Amino acid sequence: MITLALSKGRIFEETVPLLAAAGIVPLEAPEQSRKLIIGTNREDVRLIIVRASDVPTYVEYGAADIGIAGKDVLHEHGGNGLYMPLDLNIAKCKLMVAVRKGFDYEAATKRGSRLRVATKYTDSAREHFANKGVHVDLIKLYGSMELAPLVGLADAIVDLVSTGGTLKANNLEAVEHIYDVSSRLIANQASLKLKRDRLQPILDAFAGAVSKD
């Protein structure tokens, strides 16, 4: 059995054409089903639906043979025990610093200064501000990041930005780009050795579909 770990939403939707290229069709859509294990048209392939941040863990420990996770998630996870053969160029966005409109970000981030930053991407934020010589007090949040600067919880946030619409609606603006994000195919190293003959055609089909885009 080949097990592929996916998260609901944009990543799942943009993975469906890649699965089709490999001859794999999910029997149910996760948005319409409460099932966490979804069968496919192939008896030897199944999908498991997990939180995006948990995909690398399932793959690392062999509960899934392969998975799809964003660069942001992989950076926070550290990538231990994972093989990352392919950037799928899906679910693209940017990890950025954002502040209230009118906040003097340039003055607040002079070398040696201290900043309060709300984010769930603590490793990425710590690394980014360390490279600027800025001390940060990191406040870990899991949602509604935009609220933090508005109520005085933080000076800035580090979060994923796609269109920027949510920032604009909450009187915030992106002020610094940290890195571009897209989703990667990841594989368990032991699975690659033990199931190479069944996994390689799937990896090749994904690579072929990506190269056509």
C-alpha positions in Angstrom: 0.0 0.0 0.0 1.2 3.5 -0.9 0.0 6.2 1.5 0.1 9.9 0.5 -0.4 12.6 3.1 -2.3 15.7 2.1 -4.0 18.7 3.7 -7.4 20.0 2.9 -8.0 23.2 0.9 -5.7 24.7 -1.7 -3.0 22.1 -1.6 -5.4 19.2 -2.1 -7.2 21.0 -4.9 -4.0 21.8 -6.8 -2.7 18.3 -6.2 -5.7 16.6 -7.9 -4.3 17.3 -11.5 -0.9 15.8 -10.5 -2.6 12.7 -9.1 -4.5 12.4 -12.3 -1.2 12.5 -14.3 -0.2 9.5 -12.2 -3.4 7.7 -12.9 -4.7 8.3 -9.3 -8.3 9.5 -8.7 -9.6 10.1 -5.1 -12.9 8.4 -4.5 -14.1 11.3 -2.3 -13.4 15.0 -1.8 -12.2 15.8 1.8 -14.3 18.9 1.9 -17.4 16.8 1.5 -16.3 13.9 3.7 -15.4 13.5 7.3 -13.2 10.5 6.5 -9.5 10.9 7.3 -8.4 8.0 5.0 -9.7 8.3 1.5 -9.4 5.5 -1.1 -8.5 6.0 -4.7 -9.3 4.2 -8.0 -6.1 2.2 -7.3 -6.4 -0.4 -4.6 -2.7 0.0 -3.7 -2.9 3.8 -3.2 -4.7 5.7 -0.4 -4.7 9.3 0.8 -4.7 10.5 4.4 -6.0 13.9 5.3 -4.0 15.7 8.0 -3.2 19.3 9.1 -0.7 20.9 6.8 1.8 21.3 9.7 1.6 17.6 10.4 2.3 16.3 6.9 6.1 16.2 7.4 5.7 14.3 10.7 3.6 11.6 9.2 6.1 11.2 6.3 9.1 11.3 8.6 7.9 8.5 10.8 6.7 6.4 7.9 2.9 6.7 8.6 2.8 8.1 5.0 5.2 7.2 2.2 5.0 10.5 0.5 3.3 13.8 1.2 2.9 17.4 -0.1 3.8 20.3 2.2 4.6 24.0 1.8 8.1 25.3 2.1 7.0 27.3 5.2 5.9 24.1 6.9 9.1 22.3 5.9 11.3 25.1 7.2 9.6 25.0 10.6 9.8 21.2 10.7 13.5 21.1 9.8 13.1 18.4 7.2 14.7 15.7 9.3 14.5 12.2 7.8 12.8 13.5 4.6 13.7 13.4 1.0 12.4 16.4 -1.0 12.8 15.5 -4.7 10.5 18.0 -6.3 9.1 21.5 -6.0 5.6 21.2 -7.4 5.1 24.9 -7.9 1.6 24.8 -6.4 -0.1 26.7 -3.6 2.2 29.7 -4.2 2.4 32.6 -1.8 5.0 34.6 0.2 6.1 34.7 3.8 6.2 38.4 4.7 6.4 40.9 7.6 3.4 43.1 8.0 2.6 46.0 10.3 -0.2 48.6 10.9 -0.3 51.3 8.2 1.6 54.3 9.5 4.0 52.2 11.7 7.6 53.3 11.2 9.0 49.8 10.5 12.4 51.1 9.2 13.0 53.0 12.5 11.7 50.0 14.6 14.2 47.6 12.9 17.5 49.5 13.2 20.3 47.2 14.2 20.2 46.4 17.9 16.5 47.4 18.3 13.8 45.1 19.8 10.5 44.2 18.2 7.5 42.1 19.3 6.5 39.8 16.5 3.4 37.5 16.4 3.6 34.5 14.1 3.3 30.7 14.0 6.5 30.6 11.8 8.8 31.2 14.8 11.9 29.6 13.3 11.6 31.6 10.0 10.9 34.8 11.9 13.8 34.3 14.4 16.2 33.6 11.5 15.1 36.6 9.5 15.4 39.2 12.2 18.6 37.7 13.5 20.1 38.3 10.1 19.0 42.0 10.4 20.6 42.3 13.9 17.1 42.9 15.4 16.2 41.4 18.7 12.6 39.9 18.7 10.2 38.8 21.3 8.2 36.1 19.5 4.5 35.6 20.3 3.2 32.3 18.9 -0.3 32.5 17.5 -2.1 29.9 15.3 -4.8 32.1 13.7 -6.1 35.7 13.2 -2.6 36.9 13.0 -3.7 40.3 11.7 -5.4 41.1 15.0 -2.2 41.2 17.0 -0.9 44.6 15.8 -4.4 46.2 16.0 -4.8 45.5 19.7 -1.2 46.1 20.7 -0.2 42.5 21.2 2.7 42.8 18.7 4.4 45.4 16.6 4.5 43.2 13.6 3.4 39.9 12.3 5.1 37.3 10.1 2.6 35.4 8.0 1.8 34.0 4.6 0.4 36.5 2.1 -1.3 35.5 -1.2 -3.3 38.5 -2.5 -2.9 40.8 0.4 -6.6 41.3 0.7 -6.8 40.3 4.4 -4.0 42.7 5.3 -5.7 45.6 3.5 -9.1 44.9 5.1 -7.5 45.2 8.5 -5.4 48.3 7.8 -2.1 46.4 7.6 0.6 46.4 5.0 3.3 44.1 4.0 6.7 45.7 4.6 9.3 43.0 4.0 9.6 39.8 2.0 11.1 36.8 3.8 10.9 34.0 1.2 8.6 32.7 -1.6 6.5 29.6 -0.7 5.4 26.8 -2.9 4.5 23.2 -2.1 7.1 20.3 -2.3 6.8 16.6 -2.7 8.4 14.9 0.2 9.1 11.2 0.7 10.1 8.9 3.5 13.6 7.7 2.9 12.9 4.1 4.0 9.8 3.9 1.8 11.9 5.1 -1.2 14.2 2.1 -0.8 11.6 -0.5 0.1 8.8 0.6 -2.3 10.9 2.2 -5.1 9.3 0.2 -7.9 5.8 1.5 -6.9 6.8 5.0 -5.8 9.1 6.0 -8.7 6.3 6.0 -11.4 4.3 8.3 -9.2 7.3 10.6 -8.7 8.0 10.6 -12.4 4.4 11.4 -13.3 4.4 14.3 -10.9 7.7 15.6 -12.3 6.3 15.3 -15.9 3.2 17.2 -15.0 5.1 20.0 -13.3 7.5 20.4 -16.2 4.6 20.9 -18.6 3.3 23.9 -16.6 
